C-alpha cells in the first residue's frame, strides 16, 4: 500500500485518491473524512435566533387562525339566525291569520318562496366554486392525509362556503352549519399564514415564513380543530378530531398549538355571541354554535337520575340500533351519490341547481303538511313551560313562540310536530333534550322517518351542507321515542328522557360518521356533564362496531367515490406477505443530473408525476462510449468519482466499525488502480471529483425516457442519485437556470432557497411556459436542487414497514433501491391503497 506525500496519488485497498494537501475541495475533504463550511449555501441553515423567531411567529399565527375562525362562526351564526327568524316570523304570522280565513295555501307559497330563494343563492355559489358543496370534511380529511385536492383551501372557496351555508340553513334544508365550519377553519388555517391569495393577486406581502407543505398542513390541522371547537364549544374535542379523523402526520409540538388554536376560536366566538345576545360582554355564556344546555333533573323529582347502571343495557341496544340505522343511511346515500355521478353531474350545471330546488320544494311541502296535518295538540304543563334550568334559560332568552308552536291548537296546548319542524334545528334539539312536555310516540316516529329520508336525500346536492346537526336531531328523536316507550309501556318511570335523547343522538351520529374518541369528547364538552362520558363512549363504540360490519363511515364512502387514494392508519396483517417489489411501479420516468431543456420540457408535458428520480445509467461498454465525445467522457469519469465517494464513506465506517466496503466498490477501485499510469503526475482527484465543473454522466444527453423504448432499454440499470420535484424543474426553466455545452456547469445561475420557494404554493405550470424564450440545446444542472438523500426502501421490505414509513413521514414518493444503489421502482400513495394491495395480494396467491 502506497503512502501519500505532497501532491502524489494516495492508493489503498479500498480506494484511490489524489490531491493537494493544503487546498482541497469539499468533495476531497468528504472522502478523506474532513469537513469544511461552505459559504455559498443553497438550503437555509437553521439558526438558533431564527428558530426562536420562527416558533414565536408560528404561535402568533395559530392564535390568529383561532380568532378568525371564531369570527367566521359568529358571522355564519348571526346571519343564519337572522334570516331564519325573518322567515319563520313572516310565515307564522301568515299561518295564524290564514288558519281563520282558510288561506293556508298562501302561507305555503310564502314559505316556499323564502326557501327556494335562499337555496337558489346557495346553489349559485356552488356553481362558482364546486368544491364548496357538501360539508368539506371528506376533502379536508384527504388534504391532511397527504392528498392535494385542487381549490379546497382557496379564499374563493371560503367565501362561497360561508355565504352558501347561510342560505342553505336559512332555506330550510335539513343541513347543518357545523360541518362547513370545519372546512372554513381549514381554509383560514391554510391561507392566513401565506399572506397572499390567488383570488386577490394584487395583494402581496413579503412574508418569508411557512413556505412549505409541512407548515401549511400543520396550520390546516389547527384550522380544522378550531372549526370543531367553534361549532360545538369543544376545544379538546376539536384537537382530538384533527388527530383522529384528519391528520396523518402528528408531533407533540403540534398538539399544543392545535389546542391553543381551538381555545382561541372557542372563546372568541363565546365572547362575541354572549355580548351580542345577552348584552353581557365578557360573560362567556354561549361556548359554541350548538349548545346542548345543562342536563339536570328538577328539584321536585327526588327519584329522577340522569342515568343508572341498569340503563347501560338500553344504551347498548340503542348503540346497535344506531349502528344499523347509520349503515342504512350511508348505504342509501351512497346509492344516491352514484346516481348523481352518472346522471346529474355529466349534464349542464343548471341541472344541479334544479335538483337543489327540487329537494327544497319537497322539503318545504313535507314540513308544512306534516306540521298542519300530522301534529298532535299536547298539553303545556307548568313544567313544560319552565322545565329544568337549561330550558328556562332557553325560553327566557328567546321568544316563547320560537320554541313552542301552537298551530291549530287551542289555548294551553301546542302542536308537537310543528314545534320540531318550525324551529331552527338547534332549538328542536334543545326541545328533545330538555322539554318536559311530552311528544307523542307517533309524532316522534313520523318525524324520525321523514327527517331520515329527507336528510339522506339532501346530503350530496350542490349546496354547502353539514351532517352533524341533522344526524343529532334525527337521533334525538329516536332516543326520545325510546324513552317514551319505556315510560309508557314498560313502566320505567325513573328514566330521564333527555339522557335517552342524547344517547340516541350519539348512537345515530356515531353510526353515520363512525367517530369514537373525538365524538365522545365533543358530546361530553357540549353537555358540560362528565358523568355522560361512560354511556356516550359505550354507545359510540357499539354503534361503530355495528356499522363497520356493513359499510364504512359516510365521509370515507364519499372519499372512495371520488377515487382519492386515502391511506388508513395501518395495513392488515395478511398484507405482510407482500414486499416492496410486489407493489412498486417499475416503469420509471426519470431525469439525468444534467439534462437538455428539450428533454425536460418533453418529460414535464407528457407526464403528470409530482417528482422524478435523478439517475445515471450503468453500461458495460463505457470505454467505447468515451471515445470521441468529451461530454460523455466527462460524464462517465464523474460516475466513477461518485462511486469513489461512496468508497470513501465506507472507508471511514470501516475504520470505526471494522466493516469492509462492498465488492462493487473494491472492484471499481482496483480497476481504477490498474487503468491509471502511476508515472503520470496528474491530480486525479481534482479531475474526477470536481462536481461543479464536470457534468453528471448523461450517455444520451439529447434523449429522454421514451414510450418507444424496448423493455431492455426501459429497465436498464440506473444508479439513483436523488429526487427532484416537478415544481423545482418548472421553476428552473422559468428562471432560465441553464448553461451551454461549451461552458462549465459552474456558469449556470444559482438560485437560493427563498428564490426557489418564492412562488409557493402556486408554482407556474409547464403548459404556460413560453418555449420561444428557451434554447432547447441548453443543459440544466439539477444536482444543486434535488434531494440527494430521500427516504428509500429495499425491494425486500415488508409492506407494513413501507406503509408506516410512508404515512408517518408524510411521503408522496418512496424510491425502491437495491443493495448496489440502483433504483428499481417507485412507490406512490396509489400503490398503498387498500384496493391496490388487495389486488396485488390476490395475484400473490395465484402465483403460489
Secondary structure, DSSP 8 states (H G I E B T S, - for coil): -----TTSEEE-SS-EEE--SSS--HHHHHHTT-----SS-SS----HHHHHHHHHHHHHHHHHHHHHHHHHHHHHHHHHHHHHHHHHHHHHHHHHHHHHHT-HHHHHHHHHHHHHHHHHHHHHHHHH-GGGSB-SHHHHHHHHHT---TTTT-HHHHHHHHHHHHHHHHTT-S-BSHHHHHHHHHHHHHHHTTTB-SSSTT-B----S--SHHHHHHHHHHHHHHHHHHHHS-HHHHHHHIIIII-SS--HHHHHHHHHHHHHHHHHHHHHHHHHHHS-TT-----SSS--------TT-TT--S--TTHHHHHHHHHHHHHHHHHHHHHHHHHHHHHHHHHTTTS-HHHHHHHHHHHHHHHHHHHHHIIIII--EEE--HHHHH-SHHHHHHHHHS-GGGTS--TT--TTEEEHHHHHHSS-HHHHHHHHHH--S---HHHHHHHHHHHHHHHHHHTTSSSB-BSHHHHHHHHHHHHHHHHHHIIIII--TT--HHHHHHHHHHHHHHHHH---HHHHHHHHHHHT-GGGHHHHHHHHHHHHHHHHTT---HHHHHHHHTT-----SS--GGGGG-BHHHHSB-S--EEESEEEHHHHHHHHHH---SEEEEEEE--S-HHHHHTT-HHHHHHHHHHHHHHHHHHHHHHHHHHHH-----HHHHHHHHHHHHHS-TT----HHHHHS-TTTS----TTTT----TT--HHHHT--EEEEEEEEHHHHHHHHHTT--B-TTS-GGGS----HHHHTTTTTS---GGG--GGGS-TT-EEE-TTTSBTT--EE-TT-BHHHHHHHHHHTT-SEEEEE-TTSBEEEEEEGGGGSHHHHHHHHHHHHHH-
